Amino acid sequence: MSEADYQRVIDALQALIDETQSTLERFETAGMVEKMPQDYGRLLAILDDAVKQQRAHTLAMLNASACIRSSVNSG
């Protein structure tokens, strides 16, 4: 993947994270946590997964950039 590809995925995941956090806040404000605990748990799982995926893509992008810089500097 190119750095731009990684960045697009990271940005899309950030949008998902932001939207999920907003939904969680609305859920909590409306008192839905107690009424719909399974749905609240699913939202938390979505948030957790998106954060983990974003972290993985960020690390992969940084590693790819480091490899490119290393090969340019040694070549």
Buried (B, 14 or more C-beta within 10 A) or exposed (E): EEEEEBBEBBEBBEEBBEEBEEBBEEBEEEEBBEEBEEEBEEBEEBBEEBBEBBEEBBEBBEEBEEEEEEEEEEE
